[in-house]
Amino acid sequence: MKLRRIAAWSAATLVLLLVFAAYLQPEVAFTLANQLWNCF
Amino acid sequence: MKQVLLCGAMIVTLSMGIRHGFGLWLQPITMDRGWTRETFAFALAIQNLSWGIAGPFAGMLADRYGAFRVLIVGSLFYAGGLVLMALATSGLAFTGSAGLVLGLAQSGTTYAVVYGVIGRNVAPEKRSWAMGVAAAAGSFGQFLMVPVENWLIGSFGWQNALFLLGCLALAIVPLAFGLKEPAATKATGFQQSIGSALREALSYPSFLLLMAGYFVCGFQVVFIGVHMPSYLKDHGLTPNVATTALALIGLFNVVGTYVAGSLGERMPKKYILSTIYALRAVVIVVFISVPLTPMSVYVFASTMGVLWLSTVPPTNAVIAQIFGVQYMSMLGGFVFLSHQVGSFLGVWLGGRLYDATGSYDVVWWIAAGLGVFAAIVNLPVREAAITRVAQRAA
């Protein structure tokens, strides 16, 4: 049970970090930098 | 409980996520159609207002006829609105589709409607945690969909990207069946009419205090979201700093909403809310007082990210605790309307005072002052269940 919980939290952290990394891709960063205020 | 939580979380991930990247369509649509930015911005402003105004009515319908029906209609509106947004060739048609129809769709597919079902199907002691999970899912949707939608536009063109999102919005339909409640769930306990529930809430001081706090939440979050990039640019920081700040807010928002919901299991929610608003005020004052550097922006974005939508689970959990869950969606819709009025003022006043004074300083101080105000007004909130005359007589 504890192992499953650790695995689930690790997977969630990994997904969050992967999405975070997607923001830092140069082409994504360029588009967002131009249109940032519209994303809210 | 697992099914309600899983389906509810996935619905909120989709509904909050899809709308969050709409700004990415500004350049392709305005260039392709030959419209001004004002046409696009006006439609999004109408969308936010109609989302807020329709919220209580969508909540009312969900409480009365079942959330799953409202979610299905909302999903159809969402898909239809996205398709019409892609096909609109006039400013009026664009405002009607991207503004009105999508605003109505969001009112039927977001937090208030889903929280009503969670409230009725999760044990009171686990309710705040469950709302935290759903809010974290919505925050994750926002965080995830911006790069995804950017990729869709780049790969398939802006129009096809909207059609694809329309198909994605239809995924809410099967998920809605996971929130179908048996009639017995709704019929148990003290029964009250919609009008009586509304009069009761609007005359109960604690409900008005929660609405005041949520107004501040909307003001701060949307002011920062919309105006911070310009603020950073005015101070000579590169656009990449603003993009990283956006990513940090998104990342820590997921963490903050979950933590706030979990804390609600262990301590009075009014103290959680009061602390969140007080911390926002402190963080804003520190941010505008220290020299502006990329590092100060990243620290600000990370801490504000933790505090971003973390007000959502405790606010809704307190409403359920005070008034019960029979009309939770409707009451949640009312506090959200207050949030949207605050959002509108945050955007508008930010621009207005910038034009009048030549800087954002005054608005930053207003945002900090409102944080102190919200921290104070949440303290006297009475979290105990309301005692009703009819219940006492029974």
Interface residues (C-beta under 8 A of the other chain):
Chain A: L16 V19 F20 A22 Y23 L24 Q25 E27 V28 A29 T31 L32 A33 N34 Q35 L36 W37 N38 C39 F40
Chain B: H20 G21 F22 G23 L24 L26 Q27 F40 L44 F140 F143 L144 V146 P147 N150 W151 G154 V221 V222 G225 V226 H227 P229 S230 P239 N240 A242 T243 T244 L246 A247 L248 G250 L251 V254
